[in-house]
Amino acid sequence: MNGPAALSPAATRALLERLGHHPRKKLGQNFLIDGNIVRKSVALAALRADETVVEIGPGLGTLTGALVAAGARVHAVEIDPRLAAHIGDMFGDRVELLQGDAVDRPLGTAAPARGEPFSVVANLPYAITSPWMEALLSGPLPRRMVLMVQKEAADRLTARPDGGSAGAVSIFLQSAYHGESRHAVSRACFYPAPAVDSTLLVLVRRAAPLRFPRQARDAVRRVFTQRRKQLQTLVKNDALLGPWWEGARETYDLSPTLRAEAVPLAAWQRLASPYET
């Protein structure tokens, strides 16, 4: 089952008017109006029978309906109270809905048991992409994620750690996931159209994912806030990063003048621990 078709621009405007809702740029409220993208998102999710799926920002419910029609047990998180009420009216008890901030509750009401597979399929608001991702990576890890993000965010999340544009979140993400595929999505597929194009990013959990403990995450974030400084200057008095840097330099033959963004992923992963599924 493909679920309901995506609303046309005219139908989207009419529904928003009926709801008395004006899209809020601050919350990244750009609604999908391309049914092919909705169907592609569900197909790329490769859902298993009766699988739990987390959706962030269901908005007007087009992707939500397609997930429900595919047999998923959907847990949706919507921060906007008017849109949350619309989702509740539209789906009732077919969707577990949390009206709240996805950064605080990255899985909404979902509470997967240890080892239980689940997925995330979402059209992520740009403003929360990095903080939501970091929050997600500190809890149970979905087996698969299909994420609509702005192209800039996709480039940042998948940047090579030794390529000059990586950040802390890209290191955390790539230690637990590999990018299976990415698909360009035009800004014309949304209403209202955003100022930039988007990317449909498919991420698959690694066979042996790594996760950074809180202290290590804090330390990595700290050095990336001063990414233009030489790493040895930043870590020389750090009880965690000082010994790590000396070991990484010796193991990977790293220059003492390197900046954080040029350190290879394998070196950063010396700060991580195996994730137990």
N, C-alpha and C positions, 0 to 999 in steps of 0.2 A: 504494500500500500504506500502511495506517495504522499498522502495527507493533503491538506488544503493547498490550493495554489497561492503563490505570493500575490499580494494585493498590487494592483496597478498604482501609479502615482495618484490618479484621480480618486481611486477607492481608498488609498491610504489617507489622503487629505480629508476625504469625507468621514472616515472613521475617527480620525483625530479631532475633527470638528464636533462629531457627535459625542466624543468623550470629553470635549472641552479642554483638550490638551494641546499645548504648543511645544514642539520638540525643543529640548533643552541642550544647547551646545555644550554646556559644562559637563553634562552627563554622557556626552557622546551619543545622543539619540538620533541615529541615522538608520532608518528602517529598510530592510531588504525588500526590493520590489522585483526581483528576478527569480522566478521559480526554478530556473535551471541551477542557480547557485544553491538554493535550498536543497534540491534533490541531490546535488553533488556533495554537499556537506554530509548528508545522511549516508550516502553511498560510501564516502571515504571513511566514515566512522566504523564501517564493517561490524555492525552491532551483532552481538550474540543474543540468543533467545532470552527475553525477559531481563535484559541487562539494565543495571542502574546507570543512568546518564545524568550528569550535572550540566545544566545550562545557565550561563551567566547573562543577565539582561535579556529576558525573553521579549520585552517590548510589546509588540502587538500580537505575538503568538504564532507567527507563520512557521518558524523553525520548530517551535514547540509542538505544533500540530503534526508536523511531519515526523518528529521523533515518537510521539504517542502512536501515530498510525503504524510506525515500524515495529511497535511492540515494546518500546523502551519504558522503563519505570523512571520517569523524569522528575528530577529535583531541581527546581528553578529558583534563582535568586534575582529579585528585582528591587532596586533601591527606590524607584519612583512609586509613591503610594497609589497614584491614579492608574498607572499601568499595571501595578500589582493587582489592584481590584479588578481590572479588565481581565487579566489572566485567570484570576479566581472565578469570575463569572463565566468565562469561556470554557474552562476545563474542569472545574469542580474538583472532585477527589481523584480525577485521573492524573493530576500533577501535584506533587508535594511542593508547596510554594513557601518561600521565605521572603518577606518584605524586609529588606535590610541591606547592609553593605557587604559586598562579596569579598572585600579585602579582609574584613573581620571574620567572615564565615565563607571561606573559599569553596566549600562543598555544600553550602546551604544546609539543608536538613539531612543530607546523606551521611550515613555513618557505617561505611563498609566494614564488615568483619575482616580480620586479618586473613589475607590471601584471597579475598573476594574480588573478582575483576569488576572494574567499572570504568567508565569513560567520561570525558568532558567534550561537549560539542557546544561552541559558543561564538557569538559575535561580540568580541570583547571591546568595551569602550577604551579608547586610546589612553585616557588619563590613568586608568587603573591597571594597564597591562603588566608593567613591571612589579608593582607592589602585590597584585593578585598572584602573579606567577611565583614570587618568592614565598608568599603565604601558603600557596598550594604545595610547594616543594618541601615544606616543613611537616606535612602530615602524610596520610596514606596517599600513595602515588597511583594515579589512574594508569591503566594499561595502554591507553591511547587517547590522544587529544586532537581534535579538529577545531582549529581556532581561526576565526576571521579577525585579523588585526591590520592596522595601517601598515603599509609597506615599510615605512621607516622602522616600525617596531619589529617586524619580521626580520629585517636585515640585522638589527641589533641583537635579537635573540639568537640568531644563527651565525653570528660573526665568529670567525676563528679567533681564539684567545691570543694567538701570536700574530694576528694580522693588523692590529692597531686600532680596531674599533669595538672590541669586546668590552663588556662591563661585568660587574659582579654577578648579575642575574643570568647572563649568558653562560658564565662558567658553571653556576649551580645547575642550570637547565641541561646543558650539554653533558654534564656528568651523570645525569639520570636518564636522558632521552637522546634519541637520534632523530634527525629530520628525515621522514620518509619521502615527503614531496611538498611542493609549494606551487600554488596556482594564482596567477594574477587575476584580480577582480577590479573592474573599472568603477570609478566613483559614480558612474551613471546607474549602477545597480542598486543605489540607495536613494531614499527620500527622507529629508532633503539631502542633496548630494554633498558629501564632504569636500574639502579643498584638496584632498590627496587621494590616490588610489590605494587599494587594500590588497592583502594577500591571504589566501586560504592556506593555512599552514598545518601540515599533518605531522604529529610527533608521536613516536612509539617508544615505550619504556625499554631501556636496554636490558639485556639478559642478566647482567650483573650491575644494576644501578648503584650509584654512589650518592650519598647525601652528606652535606656539610653540617656538622653540629653548630649550635647557635653561636658559640664563641668564635668558631672559624668563620661563620658567615659575617659576623660583626667585624672581624678583622679584615676580611677581604673587601667588604664594603668601605671600610675606613681608608684603605690604601687607594681605592679607585676614586674617592672624592678628591684625591690629590694626584691624579693620574699623570700629570706632566712632570712630577718629581721622580728622581731616580729611586728605585725601590730600596736599595741598600740604605739610603738616607732615612726612609720612612720606617724601616723595620729594625734599625740597629738597637733600639732600646725596648723592643717589644718582646715580651717573654714567650709568646707563641710564634710570631712570625720571624723573629731573629734566628732561632735554631732551624726553622723550616727553610729559610732562605739560604743558609749556609749549606744545608743538605741538598737542596735543589740545584744550587750553583755547581756543586761538585758532581752530582749525578748527571745533569743535563748540559754541563759545560757552558753555563750561562755567563754572559758578560756582567761585570759588577755595575755597569752603567745602565742596565735595562730599566725600563719603566714597566709598571704593572701590566699595561695592555699588551706588551710584547712577550710576556711569559707564557710558555706552552701549557696547554690544558693538563697534560700529564703531571707537570710540576705542581699546579694548583691542587690536583687531586690527592696529593700527599697529605692534605689537610682534611680529607673526607673519610667517611666510614661506609662500609657496605650497608645497603638497605636490605632489610629482611622482609621479603614478601609474605 
